[in-house]
Amino acid sequence: MRTSQGPEFIKGHGTQNDFVILPDPDGALELTEARVQALCDRQRGLGADGVLRVVRAGALPDAPADVPADVWFMDYRNADGSIAEMCGNGVRVFAHYLVDAGLATGGELPVGTRAGVRPVRICDDGQVTVDMGATKIFGESTTTASGRTFTGVAVDVGNPHLACVSDVELEGLDLKTRPPHDPDLFPNGTNVEFVRPLDGDHVQMRVYERGVGETRSCGTGTVAAAVAALRAAGADTGRRVVHIPGGTVEVEVTSTTATLTGPAVLVARGHLDPTWWQNA
């Protein structure tokens, strides 16, 4: 009987945007691009849209200088192994894990990200609210999907987005391939959101995530969608309820910041097979 164990893992999701969580307080794991790809592969690994490494900021050499060393840092990797600045759904799942594991108490707690420290509040009803920081519109551009051209706004939510608001029915869009983007405006690639206003303050969204593909949800994408939908309605601030394939979240945009509220679920935990980990 094998007695050795590979790294611990937890599987979780936020509105079906799913993640493998790897507790690694001292930054001891060699988290290579190939290992991230293997973990996220839905046939040969656990399957996920990304990996959330739980590490103290002081143990991560490339953590931003403005994140205190003792803060828990969300070292987020896309499914293709690339590093991303921010993930709104991931932050909620990350914070839920910290409380569940006894590494933080409920209420409000800071989470370090490559976009800076994000205050997170665990609500009594199980919802999690993240202060996503200030958003910025930095241009306009176009993309195409299913033979249609969509015009959108470039929105910085700690990572780049092209959020396109239109009255096109979203269910029929083919997002199997990456929608094109302007490399001058988005030199490091971008997430692309397709947004359709519904009744009142509700909108529908589908998203193609940079480094992943189409996902059931994207937290920063829902914020970008809300910003774009408000702008299309002639407003700079306000609330939008965003319906994505994986569920529903609420975004509040103010003159200084944006908040994202939605669920966070932990579904499984265990240890990776040590041989599989070594060979991944």
Accessible surface in RSA format (square Angstrom, percent):
REM  Atomic radii and reference values for relative SASA: ProtOr
REM  Chains: A
REM  Algorithm: Lee & Richards
REM  Probe-radius: 1.40
REM  Slices: 20
REM RES _ NUM      All-atoms   Total-Side   Main-Chain    Non-polar    All polar
REM                ABS   REL    ABS   REL    ABS   REL    ABS   REL    ABS   REL
RES MET A   1   227.63 117.9 145.31  96.2  82.32 196.0 121.97 103.7 105.66 140.0
RES ARG A   2   140.95  59.2 105.63  53.8  35.31  84.1  47.27  64.6  93.68  56.8
RES THR A   3   125.27  89.1  95.61  96.9  29.66  70.7  70.84  95.2  54.43  82.3
RES SER A   4    70.04  59.2  54.19  72.3  15.85  36.5  50.51 107.6  19.53  27.4
RES GLN A   5   122.42  68.5  91.00  66.5  31.42  74.8  24.40  51.9  98.02  74.3
RES GLY A   6     9.79  12.1   0.00   N/A   9.79  12.1   5.28  14.5   4.51  10.1
RES PRO A   7    22.74  16.6  10.16   9.3  12.58  45.7  21.97  18.1   0.77   4.8
RES GLU A   8    64.01  36.8  57.77  43.7   6.25  14.9  12.04  23.3  51.97  42.4
RES PHE A   9    25.28  12.6  25.28  15.7   0.00   0.0  25.28  15.3   0.00   0.0
RES ILE A  10     0.45   0.3   0.45   0.3   0.00   0.0   0.45   0.3   0.00   0.0
RES LYS A  11    36.63  17.9  36.63  22.5   0.00   0.0  12.28  11.1  24.34  25.9
RES GLY A  12     0.33   0.4   0.00   N/A   0.33   0.4   0.24   0.7   0.10   0.2
RES HIS A  13    45.32  24.8  45.32  31.5   0.00   0.0  29.56  30.5  15.76  18.3
RES GLY A  14     0.09   0.1   0.00   N/A   0.09   0.1   0.09   0.2   0.00   0.0
RES THR A  15     4.20   3.0   1.52   1.5   2.68   6.4   4.06   5.5   0.14   0.2
RES GLN A  16    81.23  45.4  73.40  53.6   7.83  18.7  21.08  44.9  60.15  45.6
RES ASN A  17     1.40   1.0   1.40   1.4   0.00   0.0   0.00   0.0   1.40   1.4
RES ASP A  18    17.34  12.1  17.34  17.3   0.00   0.0   9.74  22.9   7.60   7.6
RES PHE A  19     0.10   0.0   0.10   0.1   0.00   0.0   0.10   0.1   0.00   0.0
RES VAL A  20     0.00   0.0   0.00   0.0   0.00   0.0   0.00   0.0   0.00   0.0
RES ILE A  21     0.00   0.0   0.00   0.0   0.00   0.0   0.00   0.0   0.00   0.0
RES LEU A  22     0.00   0.0   0.00   0.0   0.00   0.0   0.00   0.0   0.00   0.0
RES PRO A  23    26.44  19.3  11.80  10.8  14.64  53.2  11.88   9.8  14.56  90.5
RES ASP A  24     7.29   5.1   5.79   5.8   1.50   3.5   1.50   3.5   5.79   5.8
RES PRO A  25    59.66  43.5  59.18  53.9   0.48   1.8  59.18  48.9   0.48   3.0
RES ASP A  26   118.98  83.3 100.98 100.5  18.00  42.6  26.25  61.8  92.73  92.5
RES GLY A  27    26.50  32.7   0.00   N/A  26.50  32.7   1.05   2.9  25.46  57.0
RES ALA A  28    88.79  81.6  52.11  80.4  36.68  83.4  61.52  86.6  27.27  72.2
RES LEU A  29    36.09  20.1  26.63  19.1   9.46  23.8  28.30  19.9   7.80  21.0
RES GLU A  30   118.48  68.0 108.58  82.1   9.90  23.6  43.96  85.0  74.53  60.8
RES LEU A  31    15.24   8.5   0.31   0.2  14.93  37.5   0.81   0.6  14.43  38.8
RES THR A  32    48.98  34.8  41.73  42.3   7.25  17.3  46.83  62.9   2.15   3.2
RES GLU A  33   104.18  59.8  96.71  73.2   7.48  17.8  25.46  49.2  78.73  64.3
RES ALA A  34    55.37  50.9  49.91  77.0   5.46  12.4  51.47  72.5   3.90  10.3
RES ARG A  35    20.99   8.8  20.99  10.7   0.00   0.0   1.53   2.1  19.46  11.8
RES VAL A  36     0.00   0.0   0.00   0.0   0.00   0.0   0.00   0.0   0.00   0.0
RES GLN A  37    63.71  35.6  59.57  43.5   4.14   9.9  12.86  27.4  50.86  38.6
RES ALA A  38     1.56   1.4   1.56   2.4   0.00   0.0   1.56   2.2   0.00   0.0
RES LEU A  39     0.00   0.0   0.00   0.0   0.00   0.0   0.00   0.0   0.00   0.0
RES CYS A  40     7.42   5.6   1.41   1.6   6.01  14.1   1.92   4.9   5.50   5.9
RES ASP A  41    44.66  31.3  35.64  35.5   9.02  21.3  10.43  24.6  34.22  34.1
RES ARG A  42   132.02  55.4 102.91  52.5  29.11  69.3  56.94  77.8  75.08  45.5
RES GLN A  43   163.91  91.7 127.91  93.5  36.00  85.7  65.28 139.0  98.63  74.8
RES ARG A  44   138.78  58.3 119.64  61.0  19.14  45.6  66.66  91.1  72.12  43.7
RES GLY A  45    26.47  32.6   0.00   N/A  26.47  32.6   6.66  18.3  19.81  44.4
RES LEU A  46    65.74  36.6  41.61  29.8  24.13  60.7  44.34  31.1  21.40  57.6
RES GLY A  47     1.33   1.6   0.00   N/A   1.33   1.6   1.33   3.6   0.00   0.0
RES ALA A  48     3.70   3.4   0.00   0.0   3.70   8.4   0.00   0.0   3.70   9.8
RES ASP A  49    11.61   8.1  11.61  11.6   0.00   0.0   0.37   0.9  11.24  11.2
RES GLY A  50     0.00   0.0   0.00   N/A   0.00   0.0   0.00   0.0   0.00   0.0
RES VAL A  51     0.00   0.0   0.00   0.0   0.00   0.0   0.00   0.0   0.00   0.0
RES LEU A  52     0.00   0.0   0.00   0.0   0.00   0.0   0.00   0.0   0.00   0.0
RES ARG A  53    15.08   6.3  15.08   7.7   0.00   0.0   0.00   0.0  15.08   9.1
RES VAL A  54     0.63   0.4   0.63   0.6   0.00   0.0   0.63   0.5   0.00   0.0
RES VAL A  55     0.00   0.0   0.00   0.0   0.00   0.0   0.00   0.0   0.00   0.0
RES ARG A  56    87.83  36.9  87.83  44.8   0.00   0.0  23.96  32.8  63.86  38.7
RES ALA A  57     4.22   3.9   0.90   1.4   3.32   7.5   1.13   1.6   3.08   8.2
RES GLY A  58    55.58  68.5   0.00   N/A  55.58  68.5  22.18  60.9  33.40  74.8
RES ALA A  59    34.54  31.8  11.76  18.2  22.78  51.8  22.86  32.2  11.68  31.0
RES LEU A  60    12.23   6.8   6.69   4.8   5.53  13.9   6.69   4.7   5.53  14.9
RES PRO A  61   137.06  99.9  94.22  85.9  42.84 155.7 107.65  88.9  29.41 182.8
RES ASP A  62    78.45  54.9  55.92  55.7  22.53  53.3  47.07 110.8  31.38  31.3
RES ALA A  63    21.48  19.7   5.05   7.8  16.42  37.4   5.05   7.1  16.42  43.5
RES PRO A  64    35.58  25.9  22.06  20.1  13.51  49.1  33.19  27.4   2.39  14.9
RES ALA A  65   112.97 103.9  68.27 105.4  44.70 101.7  78.95 111.2  34.02  90.1
RES ASP A  66   109.40  76.6  80.65  80.3  28.75  68.0  51.53 121.3  57.87  57.7
RES VAL A  67     8.87   5.8   0.01   0.0   8.85  21.3   0.13   0.1   8.74  23.7
RES PRO A  68    71.13  51.8  58.74  53.5  12.39  45.0  70.73  58.4   0.40   2.5
RES ALA A  69    67.44  62.0  54.33  83.8  13.10  29.8  56.55  79.6  10.88  28.8
RES ASP A  70   104.03  72.9  94.48  94.0   9.55  22.6  43.05 101.3  60.98  60.8
RES VAL A  71    16.38  10.8  12.21  11.0   4.18  10.1  16.38  14.2   0.00   0.0
RES TRP A  72    20.91   8.4  19.58   9.5   1.33   3.1  18.31   9.8   2.61   4.2
RES PHE A  73     0.00   0.0   0.00   0.0   0.00   0.0   0.00   0.0   0.00   0.0
RES MET A  74     2.44   1.3   0.70   0.5   1.74   4.1   0.70   0.6   1.74   2.3
RES ASP A  75     0.00   0.0   0.00   0.0   0.00   0.0   0.00   0.0   0.00   0.0
RES TYR A  76     5.75   2.7   5.71   3.2   0.04   0.1   4.43   3.3   1.32   1.6
RES ARG A  77    24.59  10.3  24.59  12.5   0.00   0.0   0.00   0.0  24.59  14.9
RES ASN A  78     5.66   3.9   5.66   5.5   0.00   0.0   0.00   0.0   5.66   5.5
RES ALA A  79    21.62  19.9  16.54  25.5   5.08  11.6  16.86  23.7   4.75  12.6
RES ASP A  80    62.15  43.5  53.78  53.5   8.37  19.8  33.05  77.8  29.10  29.0
RES GLY A  81     5.32   6.6   0.00   N/A   5.32   6.6   0.00   0.0   5.32  11.9
RES SER A  82    43.49  36.8  37.07  49.5   6.42  14.8  40.63  86.5   2.86   4.0
RES ILE A  83    81.90  46.6  57.17  42.6  24.74  59.6  57.17  41.2  24.74  67.1
RES ALA A  84     4.97   4.6   4.02   6.2   0.96   2.2   4.45   6.3   0.52   1.4
RES GLU A  85    58.04  33.3  56.24  42.5   1.80   4.3  29.17  56.4  28.87  23.6
RES MET A  86     2.97   1.5   0.08   0.1   2.89   6.9   0.15   0.1   2.81   3.7
RES CYS A  87     7.41   5.6   5.25   5.9   2.16   5.1   2.62   6.6   4.80   5.2
RES GLY A  88     0.09   0.1   0.00   N/A   0.09   0.1   0.00   0.0   0.09   0.2
RES ASN A  89     0.26   0.2   0.26   0.2   0.00   0.0   0.00   0.0   0.26   0.2
RES GLY A  90     0.00   0.0   0.00   N/A   0.00   0.0   0.00   0.0   0.00   0.0
RES VAL A  91     0.00   0.0   0.00   0.0   0.00   0.0   0.00   0.0   0.00   0.0
RES ARG A  92     0.00   0.0   0.00   0.0   0.00   0.0   0.00   0.0   0.00   0.0
RES VAL A  93     0.02   0.0   0.00   0.0   0.02   0.0   0.02   0.0   0.00   0.0
RES PHE A  94     0.00   0.0   0.00   0.0   0.00   0.0   0.00   0.0   0.00   0.0
RES ALA A  95     0.00   0.0   0.00   0.0   0.00   0.0   0.00   0.0   0.00   0.0
RES HIS A  96    56.62  30.9  56.28  39.1   0.34   0.9  34.22  35.3  22.41  26.1
RES TYR A  97     9.65   4.5   9.65   5.5   0.00   0.0   0.48   0.4   9.17  11.3
RES LEU A  98     0.35   0.2   0.35   0.3   0.00   0.0   0.35   0.2   0.00   0.0
RES VAL A  99    44.69  29.4  34.37  31.1  10.33  24.9  34.37  29.9  10.33  28.0
RES ASP A 100    78.88  55.3  45.34  45.1  33.54  79.3   9.81  23.1  69.06  68.9
RES ALA A 101    45.30  41.7  10.58  16.3  34.73  79.0  21.27  30.0  24.03  63.7
RES GLY A 102    64.11  79.1   0.00   N/A  64.11  79.1  31.17  85.5  32.94  73.8
RES LEU A 103    68.98  38.4  47.25  33.8  21.73  54.6  52.59  36.9  16.38  44.1
RES ALA A 104    24.42  22.5   8.83  13.6  15.59  35.5  19.72  27.8   4.70  12.4
RES THR A 105   114.55  81.5 106.57 108.0   7.98  19.0  83.28 111.9  31.26  47.3
RES GLY A 106    42.58  52.5   0.00   N/A  42.58  52.5  21.20  58.2  21.38  47.9
RES GLY A 107    36.48  45.0   0.00   N/A  36.48  45.0  29.96  82.2   6.53  14.6
RES GLU A 108   120.21  69.0  88.47  66.9  31.74  75.6  28.73  55.6  91.48  74.7
RES LEU A 109     9.83   5.5   8.35   6.0   1.49   3.7   9.83   6.9   0.00   0.0
RES PRO A 110    70.62  51.5  66.59  60.7   4.04  14.7  66.97  55.3   3.65  22.7
RES VAL A 111     0.00   0.0   0.00   0.0   0.00   0.0   0.00   0.0   0.00   0.0
RES GLY A 112     0.00   0.0   0.00   N/A   0.00   0.0   0.00   0.0   0.00   0.0
RES THR A 113     0.30   0.2   0.30   0.3   0.00   0.0   0.30   0.4   0.00   0.0
RES ARG A 114    46.12  19.4  24.29  12.4  21.83  52.0  21.46  29.3  24.66  14.9
RES ALA A 115    30.10  27.7   2.10   3.2  28.00  63.7  13.26  18.7  16.85  44.6
RES GLY A 116     9.06  11.2   0.00   N/A   9.06  11.2   8.21  22.5   0.85   1.9
RES VAL A 117    49.86  32.8  32.58  29.5  17.28  41.6  32.58  28.3  17.28  46.9
RES ARG A 118    26.73  11.2  26.73  13.6   0.00   0.0   0.47   0.6  26.25  15.9
RES PRO A 119    51.47  37.5  49.37  45.0   2.10   7.6  49.92  41.2   1.56   9.7
RES VAL A 120     0.51   0.3   0.00   0.0   0.51   1.2   0.51   0.4   0.01   0.0
RES ARG A 121   115.11  48.3 114.63  58.4   0.49   1.2  37.15  50.8  77.97  47.3
RES ILE A 122    38.02  21.6  28.33  21.1   9.69  23.4  28.33  20.4   9.69  26.3
RES CYS A 123    33.84  25.6  23.52  26.2  10.33  24.3  16.69  42.3  17.16  18.5
RES ASP A 124   161.76 113.3 120.24 119.7  41.52  98.2  44.55 104.8 117.21 116.9
RES ASP A 125   113.46  79.5  73.43  73.1  40.03  94.6  50.72 119.4  62.74  62.6
RES GLY A 126    45.98  56.7   0.00   N/A  45.98  56.7  35.93  98.6  10.05  22.5
RES GLN A 127    55.11  30.8  55.11  40.3   0.00   0.0  15.30  32.6  39.81  30.2
RES VAL A 128     1.83   1.2   1.83   1.7   0.00   0.0   1.83   1.6   0.00   0.0
RES THR A 129    11.69   8.3  10.64  10.8   1.06   2.5   8.20  11.0   3.49   5.3
RES VAL A 130     0.00   0.0   0.00   0.0   0.00   0.0   0.00   0.0   0.00   0.0
RES ASP A 131    43.60  30.5  42.12  41.9   1.48   3.5   9.11  21.4  34.49  34.4
RES MET A 132     0.46   0.2   0.00   0.0   0.46   1.1   0.00   0.0   0.46   0.6
RES GLY A 133    17.12  21.1   0.00   N/A  17.12  21.1  17.09  46.9   0.03   0.1
RES ALA A 134    73.72  67.8  48.75  75.2  24.97  56.8  49.46  69.7  24.26  64.3
RES THR A 135    36.20  25.7  11.21  11.4  24.99  59.6   0.45   0.6  35.75  54.0
RES LYS A 136   134.57  65.7 129.48  79.4   5.09  12.1  77.82  70.0  56.76  60.5
RES ILE A 137    64.56  36.7  39.98  29.8  24.58  59.3  39.98  28.8  24.58  66.7
RES PHE A 138    69.11  34.6  42.85  26.5  26.26  68.3  51.79  31.4  17.32  49.6
RES GLY A 139    25.52  31.5   0.00   N/A  25.52  31.5  23.25  63.8   2.27   5.1
RES GLU A 140   105.05  60.3  79.66  60.3  25.39  60.5  28.90  55.9  76.15  62.2
RES SER A 141    17.50  14.8   6.68   8.9  10.82  24.9  11.35  24.2   6.15   8.6
RES THR A 142    69.20  49.2  60.90  61.7   8.30  19.8  29.30  39.4  39.90  60.3
RES THR A 143     2.58   1.8   0.00   0.0   2.58   6.2   2.58   3.5   0.00   0.0
RES THR A 144    59.52  42.3  56.14  56.9   3.38   8.1  40.24  54.1  19.28  29.1
RES ALA A 145     8.67   8.0   0.78   1.2   7.89  18.0   8.67  12.2   0.00   0.0
RES SER A 146    61.51  52.0  18.62  24.8  42.89  98.8  34.28  73.0  27.23  38.1
RES GLY A 147    84.84 104.6   0.00   N/A  84.84 104.6  41.12 112.8  43.72  97.9
RES ARG A 148   128.06  53.8 124.08  63.3   3.98   9.5  25.19  34.4 102.87  62.3
RES THR A 149    96.85  68.9  66.92  67.8  29.94  71.4  40.99  55.1  55.86  84.4
RES PHE A 150     6.77   3.4   3.70   2.3   3.07   8.0   6.77   4.1   0.00   0.0
RES THR A 151    85.15  60.6  71.75  72.7  13.40  31.9  48.29  64.9  36.86  55.7
RES GLY A 152     4.84   6.0   0.00   N/A   4.84   6.0   4.66  12.8   0.17   0.4
RES VAL A 153    10.89   7.2  10.79   9.8   0.11   0.3  10.79   9.4   0.11   0.3
RES ALA A 154     0.00   0.0   0.00   0.0   0.00   0.0   0.00   0.0   0.00   0.0
RES VAL A 155     0.00   0.0   0.00   0.0   0.00   0.0   0.00   0.0   0.00   0.0
RES ASP A 156    56.50  39.6  55.70  55.4   0.80   1.9   8.16  19.2  48.34  48.2
RES VAL A 157     0.61   0.4   0.17   0.2   0.44   1.1   0.55   0.5   0.06   0.2
RES GLY A 158    24.85  30.6   0.00   N/A  24.85  30.6  11.96  32.8  12.89  28.9
RES ASN A 159     9.62   6.6   6.63   6.4   2.99   7.2   2.99   7.2   6.63   6.4
RES PRO A 160    23.24  16.9  22.05  20.1   1.19   4.3  22.97  19.0   0.27   1.7
RES HIS A 161     0.00   0.0   0.00   0.0   0.00   0.0   0.00   0.0   0.00   0.0
RES LEU A 162     0.01   0.0   0.01   0.0   0.00   0.0   0.01   0.0   0.00   0.0
RES ALA A 163     0.89   0.8   0.00   0.0   0.89   2.0   0.00   0.0   0.89   2.4
RES CYS A 164     0.62   0.5   0.32   0.4   0.30   0.7   0.32   0.8   0.30   0.3
RES VAL A 165    39.09  25.7  16.31  14.8  22.78  54.9  16.31  14.2  22.78  61.8
RES SER A 166    29.93  25.3  18.79  25.1  11.14  25.7  29.08  61.9   0.84   1.2
RES ASP A 167   125.03  87.6 109.01 108.5  16.02  37.9  40.71  95.8  84.32  84.1
RES VAL A 168    24.09  15.9  18.89  17.1   5.19  12.5  24.09  20.9   0.00   0.0
RES GLU A 169   104.93  60.2  98.00  74.1   6.92  16.5  55.44 107.2  49.49  40.4
RES LEU A 170     0.23   0.1   0.23   0.2   0.00   0.0   0.23   0.2   0.00   0.0
RES GLU A 171   121.60  69.8  95.78  72.5  25.81  61.5  71.01 137.3  50.59  41.3
RES GLY A 172    66.46  82.0   0.00   N/A  66.46  82.0  41.67 114.3  24.80  55.5
RES LEU A 173    10.26   5.7   3.37   2.4   6.89  17.3   3.37   2.4   6.89  18.6
RES ASP A 174    73.50  51.5  62.50  62.2  11.00  26.0  25.43  59.8  48.08  47.9
RES LEU A 175     5.02   2.8   0.28   0.2   4.74  11.9   0.83   0.6   4.20  11.3
RES LYS A 176   176.09  85.9 142.81  87.6  33.29  79.3 110.05  99.1  66.04  70.3
RES THR A 177   105.69  75.2  99.81 101.2   5.87  14.0  75.50 101.4  30.19  45.6
RES ARG A 178   136.15  57.2 117.44  59.9  18.71  44.6  39.88  54.5  96.28  58.3
RES PRO A 179     3.97   2.9   1.01   0.9   2.96  10.8   3.76   3.1   0.21   1.3
RES PRO A 180    68.43  49.9  64.83  59.1   3.60  13.1  68.37  56.4   0.07   0.4
RES HIS A 181    43.04  23.5  24.44  17.0  18.60  47.6  18.25  18.8  24.79  28.8
RES ASP A 182    55.37  38.8  48.58  48.3   6.80  16.1  16.85  39.7  38.52  38.4
RES PRO A 183    90.20  65.7  85.46  77.9   4.75  17.2  85.53  70.6   4.67  29.0
RES ASP A 184   132.19  92.6 104.24 103.8  27.95  66.1  31.57  74.3 100.62 100.3
RES LEU A 185    44.63  24.9  32.14  23.0  12.49  31.4  36.29  25.5   8.34  22.5
RES PHE A 186     2.97   1.5   0.47   0.3   2.50   6.5   2.36   1.4   0.61   1.7
RES PRO A 187   105.26  76.7  73.20  66.7  32.05 116.5  75.59  62.4  29.67 184.4
RES ASN A 188   117.14  80.8  96.86  93.6  20.27  48.8  26.08  62.8  91.06  88.0
RES GLY A 189    14.09  17.4   0.00   N/A  14.09  17.4  10.98  30.1   3.11   7.0
RES THR A 190     5.98   4.3   0.15   0.2   5.83  13.9   0.15   0.2   5.83   8.8
RES ASN A 191     5.42   3.7   5.42   5.2   0.00   0.0   0.00   0.0   5.42   5.2
RES VAL A 192     1.80   1.2   1.80   1.6   0.00   0.0   1.80   1.6   0.00   0.0
RES GLU A 193     0.00   0.0   0.00   0.0   0.00   0.0   0.00   0.0   0.00   0.0
RES PHE A 194     0.80   0.4   0.75   0.5   0.05   0.1   0.80   0.5   0.00   0.0
RES VAL A 195     0.47   0.3   0.00   0.0   0.47   1.1   0.00   0.0   0.47   1.3
RES ARG A 196    57.99  24.3  57.99  29.6   0.00   0.0   0.83   1.1  57.16  34.6
RES PRO A 197    68.83  50.2  53.94  49.2  14.89  54.1  53.94  44.5  14.89  92.5
RES LEU A 198    69.56  38.7  47.92  34.3  21.64  54.4  55.56  39.0  14.00  37.7
RES ASP A 199   129.80  90.9 121.95 121.4   7.84  18.5  41.38  97.4  88.42  88.2
RES GLY A 200    76.96  94.9   0.00   N/A  76.96  94.9  44.66 122.6  32.30  72.3
RES ASP A 201    40.67  28.5  37.34  37.2   3.32   7.9  16.12  37.9  24.54  24.5
RES HIS A 202    64.60  35.3  63.76  44.3   0.84   2.2  39.03  40.2  25.57  29.8
RES VAL A 203     1.93   1.3   1.93   1.7   0.00   0.0   1.93   1.7   0.00   0.0
RES GLN A 204    32.78  18.3  32.78  24.0   0.00   0.0   9.64  20.5  23.14  17.5
RES MET A 205     0.34   0.2   0.00   0.0   0.34   0.8   0.00   0.0   0.34   0.4
RES ARG A 206    31.38  13.2  31.22  15.9   0.16   0.4  11.04  15.1  20.34  12.3
RES VAL A 207     0.18   0.1   0.16   0.1   0.02   0.0   0.16   0.1   0.02   0.1
RES TYR A 208    29.95  14.0  29.93  17.0   0.02   0.1   5.22   3.9  24.74  30.5
RES GLU A 209    12.20   7.0  12.20   9.2   0.00   0.0   0.00   0.0  12.20  10.0
RES ARG A 210    39.58  16.6  35.45  18.1   4.12   9.8  27.15  37.1  12.43   7.5
RES GLY A 211    24.38  30.1   0.00   N/A  24.38  30.1  12.81  35.1  11.57  25.9
RES VAL A 212    43.00  28.3   6.67   6.0  36.34  87.6   9.90   8.6  33.11  89.8
RES GLY A 213    10.97  13.5   0.00   N/A  10.97  13.5  10.36  28.4   0.62   1.4
RES GLU A 214    70.62  40.5  40.66  30.8  29.96  71.3  16.90  32.7  53.72  43.9
RES THR A 215     6.31   4.5   0.00   0.0   6.31  15.0   5.64   7.6   0.67   1.0
RES ARG A 216   113.81  47.8 112.08  57.1   1.73   4.1  46.56  63.6  67.25  40.8
RES SER A 217     0.18   0.2   0.11   0.2   0.07   0.2   0.07   0.1   0.11   0.2
RES CYS A 218     5.03   3.8   4.60   5.1   0.42   1.0   0.42   1.1   4.60   5.0
RES GLY A 219     0.92   1.1   0.00   N/A   0.92   1.1   0.24   0.7   0.68   1.5
RES THR A 220     1.68   1.2   1.55   1.6   0.14   0.3   0.00   0.0   1.68   2.5
RES GLY A 221     0.00   0.0   0.00   N/A   0.00   0.0   0.00   0.0   0.00   0.0
RES THR A 222     0.30   0.2   0.30   0.3   0.00   0.0   0.30   0.4   0.00   0.0
RES VAL A 223     0.00   0.0   0.00   0.0   0.00   0.0   0.00   0.0   0.00   0.0
RES ALA A 224     0.00   0.0   0.00   0.0   0.00   0.0   0.00   0.0   0.00   0.0
RES ALA A 225     0.00   0.0   0.00   0.0   0.00   0.0   0.00   0.0   0.00   0.0
RES ALA A 226     0.09   0.1   0.09   0.1   0.00   0.0   0.09   0.1   0.00   0.0
RES VAL A 227    13.51   8.9  11.32  10.3   2.19   5.3  12.03  10.5   1.48   4.0
RES ALA A 228     4.16   3.8   1.48   2.3   2.68   6.1   1.63   2.3   2.53   6.7
RES ALA A 229     5.37   4.9   1.69   2.6   3.68   8.4   1.81   2.5   3.56   9.4
RES LEU A 230     4.65   2.6   4.65   3.3   0.00   0.0   4.65   3.3   0.00   0.0
RES ARG A 231   107.60  45.2  95.22  48.5  12.38  29.5  23.30  31.8  84.30  51.1
RES ALA A 232    71.38  65.6  25.77  39.8  45.61 103.7  38.87  54.7  32.51  86.1
RES ALA A 233    71.19  65.5  30.35  46.8  40.84  92.9  43.10  60.7  28.09  74.4
RES GLY A 234    73.10  90.1   0.00   N/A  73.10  90.1  36.56 100.3  36.54  81.8
RES ALA A 235    36.72  33.8  28.75  44.4   7.97  18.1  34.82  49.0   1.90   5.0
RES ASP A 236   129.86  91.0 108.19 107.7  21.67  51.2  33.84  79.6  96.02  95.8
RES THR A 237    62.94  44.8  54.28  55.0   8.65  20.6  21.18  28.4  41.76  63.1
RES GLY A 238    22.35  27.6   0.00   N/A  22.35  27.6  21.63  59.4   0.72   1.6
RES ARG A 239    87.61  36.8  81.83  41.7   5.77  13.7  33.29  45.5  54.31  32.9
RES ARG A 240    35.68  15.0  35.60  18.1   0.08   0.2   0.00   0.0  35.68  21.6
RES VAL A 241    11.75   7.7  11.75  10.6   0.00   0.0  11.75  10.2   0.00   0.0
RES VAL A 242     0.00   0.0   0.00   0.0   0.00   0.0   0.00   0.0   0.00   0.0
RES HIS A 243    56.83  31.1  56.09  39.0   0.73   1.9  41.96  43.2  14.87  17.3
RES ILE A 244    12.08   6.9   0.07   0.1  12.01  28.9   2.49   1.8   9.59  26.0
RES PRO A 245    54.31  39.6  25.36  23.1  28.94 105.2  38.52  31.8  15.79  98.1
RES GLY A 246     9.15  11.3   0.00   N/A   9.15  11.3   0.91   2.5   8.24  18.5
RES GLY A 247    30.23  37.3   0.00   N/A  30.23  37.3  27.78  76.2   2.45   5.5
RES THR A 248    59.07  42.0  46.11  46.7  12.96  30.9  29.67  39.8  29.40  44.4
RES VAL A 249     3.36   2.2   0.36   0.3   3.00   7.2   3.36   2.9   0.00   0.0
RES GLU A 250    66.85  38.4  65.32  49.4   1.54   3.7  13.02  25.2  53.84  44.0
RES VAL A 251     0.00   0.0   0.00   0.0   0.00   0.0   0.00   0.0   0.00   0.0
RES GLU A 252    65.74  37.7  64.99  49.2   0.75   1.8  27.84  53.9  37.90  30.9
RES VAL A 253     6.82   4.5   5.68   5.1   1.13   2.7   5.68   4.9   1.13   3.1
RES THR A 254    58.88  41.9  48.41  49.1  10.47  25.0  50.14  67.3   8.75  13.2
RES SER A 255   104.81  88.6  65.06  86.8  39.75  91.6  46.35  98.7  58.45  81.9
RES THR A 256   102.78  73.1  86.61  87.8  16.17  38.5  72.91  97.9  29.87  45.2
RES THR A 257    29.27  20.8  26.60  27.0   2.67   6.4  27.37  36.8   1.90   2.9
RES ALA A 258     0.22   0.2   0.12   0.2   0.10   0.2   0.22   0.3   0.00   0.0
RES THR A 259    38.93  27.7  38.68  39.2   0.25   0.6  27.97  37.6  10.96  16.6
RES LEU A 260     0.00   0.0   0.00   0.0   0.00   0.0   0.00   0.0   0.00   0.0
RES THR A 261    33.48  23.8  32.70  33.2   0.78   1.8  20.80  27.9  12.68  19.2
RES GLY A 262     0.00   0.0   0.00   N/A   0.00   0.0   0.00   0.0   0.00   0.0
RES PRO A 263    40.96  29.9  40.96  37.3   0.00   0.0  40.96  33.8   0.00   0.0
RES ALA A 264     8.19   7.5   0.08   0.1   8.11  18.5   0.08   0.1   8.11  21.5
RES VAL A 265    56.80  37.4  55.24  50.0   1.56   3.8  56.78  49.3   0.01   0.0
RES LEU A 266    36.77  20.5  12.61   9.0  24.16  60.7  12.95   9.1  23.82  64.1
RES VAL A 267    84.43  55.6  48.78  44.2  35.65  85.9  55.86  48.5  28.57  77.5
RES ALA A 268    52.28  48.1  37.53  57.9  14.75  33.5  49.05  69.1   3.23   8.6
RES ARG A 269   127.44  53.5 100.86  51.4  26.58  63.3  57.23  78.2  70.22  42.6
RES GLY A 270    23.33  28.8   0.00   N/A  23.33  28.8  22.94  63.0   0.39   0.9
RES HIS A 271    88.16  48.2  61.57  42.8  26.59  68.0  38.88  40.1  49.28  57.3
RES LEU A 272    11.36   6.3   7.84   5.6   3.52   8.8  10.12   7.1   1.24   3.3
RES ASP A 273    61.54  43.1  49.77  49.5  11.77  27.8  31.32  73.7  30.23  30.1
RES PRO A 274    29.48  21.5  28.15  25.7   1.33   4.8  29.48  24.3   0.00   0.0
RES THR A 275    70.46  50.1  66.07  67.0   4.39  10.5  51.83  69.6  18.63  28.2
RES TRP A 276    72.45  29.1  65.40  31.7   7.05  16.6  57.16  30.5  15.29  24.8
RES TRP A 277    13.34   5.4  13.34   6.5   0.00   0.0   4.66   2.5   8.68  14.1
RES GLN A 278   127.19  71.1 106.01  77.5  21.18  50.4  37.78  80.4  89.41  67.8
RES ASN A 279   118.54  81.7  84.41  81.6  34.14  82.2  30.34  73.0  88.20  85.3
RES ALA A 280    32.57  29.9   0.17   0.3  32.40  73.7  17.35  24.4  15.22  40.3
END  Absolute sums over single chains surface
CHAIN  1 A    11774.3       8585.2       3189.1       6021.1       5753.3
END  Absolute sums over all chains
TOTAL         11774.3       8585.2       3189.1       6021.1       5753.3
